[in-house]
C-alpha cells in the first residue's frame, strides 16, 4: 500500500528535475517566437514615407550633384546654404545625457556666426516605453515611431524611418548621424562639423565618404549569415558579400538614399531570426548593403567608439562614474584610422554629473 501511494511522486520528481534541461533546449525557440514582427500596415507606412523622401530628394537636387560639394539646394531652389547634419536619436529610454547634448549643440558656430542653422534633430522613441523627453533642443523632435526590439529587424526599420524623415524634412541635411541614448559626444559640434565637411576628404569623384564600420573577417560571420536559416540569404546575398559592423553610422545623403530605396536586400534581412544569439540585423543590413552598393564610398570605420573587451550577452562594456576621467575621453578618441572618434558608448545614466564636470575643459575644448 505504501509503495502504491509513493509511486506517483517518482514521475513528478523526474519531471521537475528535467525542467531545467528542457528549458535549456527549447528556450531559444520559445524566445525567438516572441520576436516582434513587422506588420504589413507598418511596412506600407514606411514604404509611403520612403517614396515621398525619394521623390523630394530627386526634385531638389540633380543626381550628378548629390553628395558632392558641401552645399545643398534650398527648398526654393534658388540659393545655396551651408549643409546640415541630421542627428538621429534611436532610443527606448530617457535621454539621460540630454544636458550634455544641450551643451554640445550650444557650441555651434561657424565663422563666428552662432545663429546659422547647421543641424537638425530627429528622435525615434519606442512608443511601448514611457519616455520623458526634455525641452530645449529636443522639444517636439519625436517622429512617428514604432516599437523596437533588440536582435530584430525592427531596429533597422527604425533607422530607415529616421533617415527618410530627415531627408523629407530638410533637403539641407547632408550627413546623417545615428545615435543612441547611451552615446556621448567626445568633441565639440564645431569639430564634428568641420571634420565632415573638410574639402580634403573629397574623393576623386568630388564626393564625401560615409563613416560606417564594414567587417568581413569576424569569426562569427558564418553563424550570423545563417541566423535566419541555412542559405536563406541566397540568391540576394552570397556569403562572401555578407558584412557586419556597428549599427551607429554617419551616412552621406547619397547613401541614406541608397538605404531607403532598397527593397531587394530588405526582403531577406527582415525575415525572423531562428538563432537569436547570432542575429543582429541592425549590425548586418547596413554594412552589407553599402558594401555591395558602394564600398569605395565608405570608410569602413565608424565614428562611434565601443568597447567590446568584456561584453556581456552581446552588450558592450558599460562605463560607470569611477572610470570617468579626462584620460578616458582621450583614449576613447583614439582610432585605428587616421581620424578621431567623435562619439562613444555605452555609459550608465549616473555618468552625467562627472561628464558635465569635464565637458567644457575636456570634451568640448577643441
C-alpha positions as CSV (number, residue, x, y, z in Angstrom):
1,X,0.0,0.0,0.0
2,X,2.8,2.4,0.9
3,X,4.5,1.6,-2.5
4,X,1.4,2.4,-4.5
5,X,1.0,5.7,-2.6
6,X,4.5,6.9,-3.2
7,X,4.8,5.8,-6.8
8,X,3.1,8.9,-8.4
9,X,5.8,11.0,-6.7
10,X,8.6,9.4,-8.8
11,X,7.5,10.7,-12.2
12,X,6.6,14.1,-10.7
13,X,10.2,14.4,-9.3
14,X,11.6,13.3,-12.6
15,X,9.6,15.9,-14.4
16,X,10.7,18.7,-12.0
17,X,14.3,17.7,-12.3
18,X,14.0,17.7,-16.1
19,X,12.6,21.2,-16.4
20,X,16.0,23.0,-16.4
21,X,17.2,20.6,-19.2
22,X,14.1,21.1,-21.2
23,X,14.3,24.9,-20.8
24,X,17.9,24.8,-22.0
25,X,17.0,23.1,-25.3
26,X,13.7,24.8,-26.0
27,X,14.1,28.3,-24.6
28,X,15.8,29.7,-27.7
29,X,12.9,28.6,-29.9
30,X,10.4,30.0,-27.5
31,X,12.2,33.3,-27.2
32,X,12.7,33.6,-31.0
33,X,8.9,33.1,-31.5
34,X,8.4,36.2,-29.3
35,X,10.3,38.4,-31.7
36,X,8.4,41.4,-32.8
37,X,7.3,41.0,-36.4
38,X,6.9,43.9,-38.8
39,X,3.2,44.1,-39.7
40,X,2.0,44.8,-43.3
41,X,0.5,48.1,-42.3
42,X,3.8,49.3,-40.7
43,X,5.7,48.1,-43.8
44,X,3.3,50.0,-46.1
45,X,3.6,53.2,-43.9
46,X,7.3,53.0,-44.2
47,X,7.2,52.4,-48.0
48,X,4.9,55.5,-48.4
49,X,7.4,57.6,-46.3
50,X,10.4,56.3,-48.3
51,X,8.7,57.1,-51.7
52,X,7.9,60.7,-50.6
53,X,11.5,61.2,-49.4
54,X,12.9,59.7,-52.7
55,X,10.7,61.9,-54.8
56,X,11.5,65.1,-52.8
57,X,15.3,64.3,-53.0
58,X,15.1,63.9,-56.8
59,X,13.2,67.1,-57.2
60,X,15.5,69.2,-55.1
61,X,18.9,68.1,-56.2
62,X,20.0,66.5,-59.6
63,X,21.7,63.2,-59.2
64,X,25.0,64.4,-60.7
65,X,25.4,67.0,-57.9
66,X,24.1,64.9,-55.0
67,X,26.7,64.2,-52.3
68,X,29.4,66.5,-53.8
69,X,30.4,69.9,-52.7
70,X,29.3,70.9,-49.1
71,X,26.3,72.9,-50.1
72,X,22.7,71.9,-50.7
73,X,19.9,73.5,-52.7
74,X,17.3,75.2,-50.6
75,X,13.6,74.5,-50.7
76,X,13.1,77.5,-53.0
77,X,15.7,76.1,-55.4
78,X,17.4,79.4,-56.0
79,X,20.0,79.9,-53.3
80,X,22.6,77.7,-51.6
81,X,23.2,77.4,-47.9
82,X,25.7,75.6,-45.7
83,X,24.9,71.9,-45.4
84,X,23.5,70.5,-42.2
85,X,24.0,67.4,-40.1
86,X,20.9,65.4,-39.1
87,X,21.3,63.8,-35.7
88,X,19.1,60.7,-35.5
89,X,18.5,59.6,-31.9
90,X,17.2,56.0,-31.7
91,X,16.1,55.4,-28.1
92,X,14.0,53.2,-25.9
93,X,14.6,55.0,-22.6
94,X,15.0,58.6,-21.3
95,X,17.7,60.7,-22.8
96,X,19.8,60.7,-19.7
97,X,22.6,62.7,-21.3
98,X,20.3,65.5,-22.7
99,X,22.1,68.2,-20.7
100,X,25.5,67.1,-22.2
101,X,24.0,67.2,-25.7
102,X,22.5,70.6,-25.0
103,X,26.0,71.8,-24.2
104,X,27.2,70.2,-27.4
105,X,24.6,72.0,-29.6
106,X,25.1,75.2,-27.7
107,X,28.6,75.5,-29.0
108,X,27.5,75.7,-32.6
109,X,29.3,78.5,-34.5
110,X,30.8,78.8,-38.0
111,X,32.8,81.9,-38.9
112,X,31.8,83.5,-35.6
113,X,28.1,83.2,-36.6
114,X,26.3,81.2,-33.9
115,X,22.9,81.8,-35.4
116,X,23.5,79.9,-38.6
117,X,21.4,76.8,-38.5
118,X,23.7,73.8,-39.1
119,X,21.9,70.8,-37.7
120,X,18.5,69.1,-37.2
121,X,17.4,66.6,-34.5
122,X,15.1,63.7,-35.0
123,X,14.1,61.2,-32.3
124,X,12.6,57.7,-32.8
125,X,11.3,56.7,-29.3
126,X,9.8,53.3,-28.7
127,X,6.1,54.0,-28.1
128,X,5.7,50.9,-25.8
129,X,8.1,52.5,-23.3
130,X,7.2,55.6,-21.2
131,X,9.9,58.1,-22.0
132,X,10.2,61.6,-20.6
133,X,11.9,63.9,-23.0
134,X,13.5,67.2,-22.0
135,X,12.7,70.6,-23.6
136,X,15.4,72.7,-25.2
137,X,16.8,71.4,-28.5
138,X,14.9,68.1,-28.1
139,X,11.4,69.6,-27.8
140,X,8.9,68.3,-30.4
141,X,11.6,66.3,-32.2
142,X,9.9,62.8,-31.9
143,X,9.0,61.4,-35.3
144,X,6.1,58.8,-35.8
145,X,7.7,55.8,-34.2
146,X,7.1,52.0,-34.0
147,X,8.0,49.5,-31.3
148,X,11.6,48.2,-31.5
149,X,13.3,45.1,-30.2
150,X,16.9,44.1,-30.0
151,X,18.1,41.4,-32.3
152,X,15.1,42.0,-34.6
153,X,14.7,43.9,-37.9
154,X,12.6,46.5,-36.1
155,X,15.8,48.4,-35.3
156,X,16.6,48.5,-39.0
157,X,13.1,49.8,-39.8
158,X,13.5,52.5,-37.1
159,X,16.8,53.7,-38.5
160,X,15.4,53.7,-42.1
161,X,12.4,55.7,-40.8
162,X,14.7,58.2,-39.2
163,X,16.7,58.6,-42.4
164,X,13.6,59.1,-44.6
165,X,12.0,61.5,-42.2
166,X,15.2,63.7,-42.0
167,X,15.6,63.6,-45.8
168,X,12.0,64.6,-46.4
169,X,12.0,67.3,-43.7
170,X,15.0,69.3,-44.9
171,X,16.9,68.9,-48.2
172,X,19.8,70.7,-46.5
173,X,20.6,67.6,-44.4
174,X,23.8,66.4,-46.0
175,X,25.0,64.0,-43.3
176,X,23.0,61.7,-41.0
177,X,24.5,60.5,-37.7
178,X,22.7,57.7,-35.8
179,X,23.0,57.9,-32.0
180,X,21.6,56.0,-29.1
181,X,20.6,57.2,-25.6
182,X,23.8,55.6,-24.3
183,X,26.1,57.7,-26.6
184,X,28.0,60.8,-25.6
185,X,30.0,63.3,-27.7
186,X,33.8,63.2,-27.5
187,X,34.3,66.5,-29.3
188,X,32.5,69.8,-29.9
189,X,29.9,70.3,-32.6
190,X,32.3,72.6,-34.4
191,X,35.0,69.9,-34.5
192,X,32.5,67.4,-35.9
193,X,31.1,69.7,-38.5
194,X,34.5,70.9,-39.8
195,X,35.7,67.3,-39.8
196,X,32.8,66.1,-42.0
197,X,32.9,69.0,-44.5
198,X,36.7,69.2,-44.8
199,X,37.3,69.6,-48.6
200,X,40.4,67.5,-48.3
201,X,38.2,64.5,-47.7
202,X,36.6,64.7,-51.1
203,X,37.3,61.7,-53.3
204,X,38.3,61.8,-57.0
205,X,34.6,62.0,-57.8
206,X,34.3,65.0,-55.6
207,X,32.2,63.1,-53.1
208,X,32.4,62.9,-49.3
209,X,32.6,59.4,-47.7
210,X,30.2,57.7,-45.3
211,X,31.6,56.6,-41.9
212,X,30.3,53.1,-41.3
213,X,32.0,50.0,-40.0
214,X,32.2,47.2,-42.6
215,X,33.9,44.0,-41.5
216,X,34.4,40.8,-43.4
217,X,36.7,38.7,-41.2
218,X,34.7,38.3,-38.0
219,X,34.9,34.7,-36.5
220,X,31.1,34.5,-36.1
221,X,30.4,35.6,-39.7
222,X,29.1,32.2,-40.8
223,X,26.7,31.8,-37.9
224,X,25.4,35.4,-38.4
225,X,24.9,34.7,-42.1
226,X,22.8,31.6,-41.4
227,X,20.9,33.1,-38.4
228,X,17.6,33.0,-40.4
229,X,18.3,29.5,-41.7
230,X,21.0,27.9,-43.8
231,X,21.4,29.7,-47.2
232,X,18.2,31.7,-46.7
233,X,20.1,34.8,-47.8
234,X,20.6,33.4,-51.3
235,X,20.4,34.5,-54.0
236,X,20.4,38.1,-53.0
237,X,23.4,37.9,-50.7
238,X,26.2,35.4,-51.1
239,X,28.3,34.6,-48.0
240,X,31.3,36.3,-49.5
241,X,29.2,39.5,-49.8
242,X,27.9,39.4,-46.2
243,X,29.3,42.0,-43.9
244,X,28.9,43.1,-40.2
245,X,29.7,46.3,-38.3
246,X,28.5,48.8,-35.7
247,X,24.9,49.9,-36.2
248,X,25.9,53.5,-35.4
249,X,26.9,55.3,-38.5
250,X,27.3,58.7,-40.2
251,X,26.0,58.5,-43.7
252,X,26.0,60.9,-46.6
253,X,22.7,61.8,-48.3
254,X,23.6,59.7,-51.2
255,X,24.0,56.6,-49.0
256,X,20.9,57.5,-47.0
257,X,19.0,57.5,-50.3
258,X,20.5,54.1,-51.1
259,X,19.2,52.7,-47.8
260,X,15.6,53.9,-48.2
261,X,15.5,52.9,-51.8
262,X,16.5,49.3,-51.2
263,X,13.8,46.6,-51.5
264,X,15.8,43.6,-52.7
265,X,18.1,43.0,-49.6
266,X,15.5,44.1,-47.2
267,X,13.3,41.2,-48.2
268,X,15.9,38.9,-46.7
269,X,17.1,40.9,-43.7
270,X,13.5,41.4,-42.4
271,X,13.0,37.7,-42.1
272,X,12.6,36.4,-38.5
273,X,15.7,35.1,-36.8
274,X,15.9,31.4,-35.9
275,X,19.2,31.7,-34.0
276,X,18.8,34.9,-31.9
277,X,22.3,34.6,-30.4
278,X,23.8,35.2,-33.8
279,X,21.2,37.5,-35.3
280,X,21.7,41.3,-35.1
281,X,20.0,42.7,-38.3
282,X,21.0,46.3,-37.4
283,X,24.7,45.2,-37.4
284,X,24.3,43.2,-40.7
285,X,21.9,45.0,-43.0
286,X,23.6,48.4,-43.4
287,X,27.2,47.2,-43.8
288,X,26.2,44.5,-46.3
289,X,24.0,46.9,-48.4
290,X,26.6,49.7,-48.6
291,X,29.5,47.3,-49.1
292,X,27.6,45.8,-52.1
293,X,26.4,49.1,-53.5
294,X,29.4,51.5,-52.9
295,X,32.3,50.0,-50.9
296,X,34.8,52.7,-52.1
297,X,32.4,55.5,-50.9
298,X,32.6,54.2,-47.3
299,X,35.5,54.5,-44.9
300,X,34.7,51.1,-43.4
301,X,35.3,52.7,-40.0
302,X,32.7,54.2,-37.6
303,X,33.0,57.5,-35.7
304,X,31.4,55.9,-32.6
305,X,33.8,54.2,-30.2
306,X,32.6,51.0,-28.5
307,X,34.5,48.8,-26.0
308,X,33.9,45.1,-26.6
309,X,36.7,43.8,-24.4
310,X,34.3,42.5,-21.7
311,X,31.0,42.3,-23.5
312,X,28.1,40.5,-21.7
313,X,25.2,38.9,-23.6
314,X,26.1,40.8,-26.8
315,X,26.2,44.1,-25.0
316,X,29.5,46.2,-25.0
317,X,31.2,47.4,-21.9
318,X,29.2,50.0,-19.9
319,X,31.2,52.8,-18.4
320,X,30.4,53.9,-14.8
321,X,31.4,57.1,-12.9
322,X,34.6,55.6,-11.2
323,X,36.0,55.0,-14.7
324,X,35.4,58.6,-16.0
325,X,38.4,60.9,-16.3
326,X,39.9,63.2,-18.9
327,X,42.3,60.4,-19.8
328,X,39.4,58.1,-20.6
329,X,38.0,60.7,-23.1
330,X,41.4,61.0,-24.7
331,X,41.6,57.2,-25.1
332,X,38.1,56.9,-26.5
333,X,39.0,59.4,-29.2
334,X,41.8,57.1,-30.4
335,X,41.0,55.3,-33.7
336,X,42.6,52.7,-35.9
337,X,42.1,55.0,-38.8
338,X,43.6,58.4,-39.4
339,X,40.8,60.3,-37.7
340,X,39.4,60.6,-34.2
341,X,36.3,59.0,-32.8
342,X,33.6,61.7,-32.3
343,X,31.1,59.7,-30.2
344,X,31.3,56.9,-27.7
345,X,29.1,54.4,-25.9
346,X,28.0,52.8,-23.6
347,X,27.6,54.9,-20.5
348,X,25.4,54.4,-17.4
349,X,23.0,57.3,-16.6
350,X,24.8,58.2,-13.4
351,X,27.8,59.3,-15.6
352,X,26.0,62.5,-16.4
353,X,27.3,64.6,-13.5
354,X,31.1,63.7,-13.9
355,X,30.7,64.2,-17.6
356,X,29.3,67.6,-17.2
357,X,32.2,68.4,-14.8
358,X,34.7,67.9,-17.6
359,X,32.5,69.0,-20.5
360,X,34.0,72.4,-21.1
361,X,37.5,71.7,-20.0
362,X,38.0,68.4,-21.9
363,X,35.2,67.2,-24.1
364,X,34.3,70.5,-25.9
365,X,37.8,72.0,-25.7
366,X,38.9,71.7,-29.3
